[in-house]
């Protein structure tokens, strides 16, 4: 990072989420969440140990953004945090979630994440946690790896589906968000 645009530099990007309407990318890099202007490349720190309040990040992973709520959601080790995009304040969500990948469902405002059991939804307003599609429920479709192989999740709000990459099976599953039913799209 740092070769285009002004602002603090970063060297290792862990994840990127895009707010296309605002032309801003949100980047997690080690212990910092950055905002990057997608036109100019200008970078600003959204949240880190010196910006915002709340527990310090340890090792950031995936990031998702809900522009309508003014919030980014980040996986940090075994935790999920809501990050206020204006103040940088960090608030832990859920309990013992261990998210691998996450995205925001713009229809419900829930954070969808992959964890050891499948796809889980977290309601940031109430902190309620619910299973969307569990590898333990064989009636929902072919099992995905429950050993942590679910590495990437992308929500398609228009079709009410999530696409989940399973690194163990080297395949992409389609998960129906309203029923939890899943099918193997490609392998």
N, C-alpha and C positions, 0 to 999 in steps of 0.2 A: 504494500500500500504506500501511499504518499507521493507517488510520482506525478499525479494529476490532481490539481486543486490544492487548497490551503487547509491547514489544520493539523491536529496531532496525527502522527503516523502510527500504523500498526503493521505487523509483519505476518501474522498468522490469523487468517479468518477461519473461524469455526463454523459459522452459519450466516445466512443472509435471508432477510425477509423484506419484501418490497411493498411500499405503499405507492401504487402506481398513480393514483390521483394526485398525490402531493409530489411525485417524482423524488421520493426519498427511500433509500435503502437503510435497513437497520442491520448492523453487523455485530456479531459476538466475536470477540478476540481475547482469549485468555480470561482476564478478570474485568473486562470493560465492554460496555455496549456503546457503539458509535452510531451516529446518524450520518449518512453520506448523501449529499445532493447528487442526484443521478445525472444532472446536466453539467454542473461545474466541477464535480468531484470534491467539493469542500466537505471537510469532516469536522464533526463536533462530538464531544463526549456527552452521551446521554446519562450514563450511570457508571460509577466505579467507586472505589473506596473513598475518594475525595469529592464525589458528586452525588448528592442525594443521601437519604437516610435509610437505615435498615441494615440487615446483615450483609457483610462484605461477600462478594462472589469469591468462589474458590477456583473453579475451573469450568467456565461456561461451555455449553454445548449448543443445542439448537435454539433458534429464536423464531417467534411468530409475532405478528402485529395486528392489532385491532384499531385501525385509525379512528373509527367512530367513538371508541372509548378512550382514545388518547393513551393507549397502553401497549407496551411490548410484553411478551411473555418469554421467559428464558428458562432453559434447563440448566441447572448448575449442580453437577454431581448427582446426588440423590434427591434433589429438591426442584420445585417449580416456583418461579417468582413472577409477580406482576411488577412491571417497571413503569412508573408514570413518565411519559415522554417529555413533559414540561419540567418536572422537578428532579427526575432521576431517582425518586424514592422507590425503594424495593420492599415488597411485601410478600412473604412466603404464602403459598397456596397449598391446600391439601396436606396430607401427612404421609410420608414414606412412599412417594409415588415412583421414584426412580425412572424419570422419563428418558427415553432414548431419542425420540423425535417428536415434534409437535407442530401444530398448525391451528389457526383460529377458524372456527365455523362462523362466517359472517351472518348467517341466518339466526343462529341461537346466541351467538356471543360466547359460546363455550370454547374452552381450550381442549382440543383433542390431542391425545398423546399416545405413543406406544410405550408399553412397559413390559414386564415379564409375563403378563397374562394375556396381552392382546392390545386392543384399542380402548382407551378410557377417556371419559369426558369429565372435565372439571368446570363447574359453574363459578366464575370468578366473583359473582355478586353474593353467592351464598356459601361458597366453599364446598358445595355438595360434589361428591365424586360418584360416578356411575359407570358401569361397564357398558361399552357400545358393542363390542364383539370380543368374546373370550375364547382363547384356544382351548379352554376346558369344556366349552359347549359345542359338542360335535354336531348338534342339530343346526347350528348356524352355517355349517359348510366345512370344507377341508381345513384341517388344523394348520395354523401357522406355528412357527417355532416358538416355544414358550421359554427358551433359554436365553433370550435377549437378542435374537437375530433380527428383530423388527427395527430397521434402521432409518427408514425415511417414510414420512406420512405427508400427503398433500390432499387438502380438501377441495372438492369441486362442488361449490355451493349450488350451482344451477341444477346438477343432476342428483344432489343430496347423497353423494358418495365420497368415500375417501379411498385413495390409492396408497397402498402400503407395500414397501419393498422389504422382503424377507431375505436377509443376507445368508441365512442358513440354507434355505431352499433355492436361493438365487432366482426368486420369482416375485412377481407383483400380484398382490391380492386386491380385489375390489370389495369394499365394505359398504353395504347399504346403511346409511346413517340412521334411517328410521326404524329398521328392523334388526340390524346387526348381522344380517345374512352376508356371507362372504363367498367369493368364488376366486379361483386362480385365473388371472388374466393371461399371464405369460410366464414361461419358465425357460 
